Amino acid sequence: MTDEDYMRLALEEARRAAELDEVPIGAVVVYEPIDPATRRSLAEPRVIARACNLRETTRDPAGHAEFLAMKQAAAELDAWRLTGCTVYVTLEPCIMCAGLMHQARIDRCVFGAPDPKAGALGTLYRVNEDERLNHNFEVVPGVLGDECAALLRAFFARKRRK
């Protein structure tokens, strides 16, 4: 599967959030174990977690889609280190979620739409490449970005009409 294929799964989660009247952001975590010596894949990549925003539903400030997906992934792997994982999320992560990605030692984050108000992986901050931190990770921005942004715009347009 490609980054676009995995982002489509994240978009499914975002649509699920919208159905719950949550801000439509979705995330999936894909695990691909890599041999550290050869950097070769040890197994086929697989989705190990999926989540959508649930802040309103759960009244939890940490109820962001990617935060919830990373917690699920850690439970699935029975480890706090998410080495070998890529997080796909429809909106650029905020500083809280980017910080969790750093702490969890993910390999990559692929996001759809940039977040001009809170983006911490390139827009306002670059947590992923801050040399003062002990872990850096790759970021791929803009994957299906127009579709991700359109979903958010439509959601907020409906909210404003109500």
Solvent accessible surface area in square Angstrom, and as a share of the most:
residue,aa,sasa,rsa
1,M,145,0.65
2,T,75,0.43
3,D,34,0.18
4,E,73,0.33
5,D,48,0.25
6,Y,14,0.05
7,M,0,0.00
8,R,117,0.43
9,L,34,0.17
10,A,0,0.00
11,L,1,0.00
12,E,87,0.39
13,E,12,0.05
14,A,0,0.00
15,R,102,0.37
16,R,104,0.38
17,A,0,0.00
18,A,23,0.18
19,E,147,0.66
20,L,84,0.42
21,D,72,0.38
22,E,2,0.01
23,V,42,0.24
24,P,1,0.01
25,I,19,0.10
26,G,0,0.00
27,A,0,0.00
28,V,0,0.00
29,V,0,0.00
30,V,7,0.04
31,Y,42,0.16
32,E,57,0.25
33,P,27,0.17
34,I,45,0.23
35,D,39,0.20
36,P,112,0.70
37,A,94,0.73
38,T,74,0.43
39,R,165,0.60
40,R,173,0.63
41,S,58,0.37
42,L,115,0.57
43,A,52,0.40
44,E,146,0.65
45,P,50,0.31
46,R,117,0.43
47,V,50,0.29
48,I,20,0.10
49,A,5,0.04
50,R,84,0.31
51,A,3,0.02
52,C,0,0.00
53,N,10,0.05
54,L,41,0.20
55,R,102,0.37
56,E,117,0.52
57,T,76,0.44
58,T,75,0.43
59,R,206,0.75
60,D,53,0.28
61,P,107,0.67
62,A,24,0.18
63,G,0,0.00
64,H,30,0.13
65,A,0,0.00
66,E,8,0.03
67,F,38,0.16
68,L,38,0.19
69,A,0,0.00
70,M,4,0.02
71,K,119,0.51
72,Q,80,0.35
73,A,0,0.00
74,A,27,0.21
75,A,79,0.61
76,E,97,0.44
77,L,42,0.21
78,D,133,0.69
79,A,46,0.35
80,W,137,0.48
81,R,130,0.48
82,L,1,0.01
83,T,80,0.46
84,G,8,0.08
85,C,0,0.00
86,T,14,0.08
87,V,0,0.00
88,Y,6,0.02
89,V,0,0.00
90,T,2,0.01
91,L,29,0.14
92,E,3,0.01
93,P,1,0.00
94,C,23,0.13
95,I,97,0.49
96,M,69,0.31
97,C,0,0.00
98,A,0,0.00
99,G,24,0.23
100,L,46,0.23
101,M,0,0.00
102,H,11,0.05
103,Q,101,0.45
104,A,6,0.05
105,R,51,0.19
106,I,0,0.00
107,D,45,0.23
108,R,56,0.20
109,C,0,0.00
110,V,0,0.00
111,F,7,0.03
112,G,0,0.00
113,A,3,0.02
114,P,83,0.52
115,D,20,0.10
116,P,100,0.63
117,K,182,0.77
118,A,39,0.30
119,G,0,0.00
120,A,0,0.00
121,L,7,0.04
122,G,25,0.24
123,T,60,0.35
124,L,93,0.46
125,Y,110,0.42
126,R,137,0.50
127,V,21,0.12
128,N,12,0.06
129,E,90,0.40
130,D,31,0.16
131,E,162,0.72
132,R,215,0.78
133,L,66,0.33
134,N,117,0.60
135,H,35,0.16
136,N,74,0.38
137,F,13,0.06
138,E,93,0.42
139,V,30,0.17
140,V,38,0.22
141,P,84,0.53
142,G,44,0.42
143,V,15,0.09
144,L,40,0.20
145,G,13,0.12
146,D,126,0.65
147,E,75,0.33
148,C,2,0.01
149,A,23,0.18
150,A,46,0.36
151,L,34,0.17
152,L,20,0.10
153,R,151,0.55
154,A,43,0.34
155,F,8,0.03
156,F,81,0.34
157,A,30,0.23
158,R,102,0.37
159,K,81,0.34
160,R,178,0.65
161,R,176,0.64
162,K,188,0.80
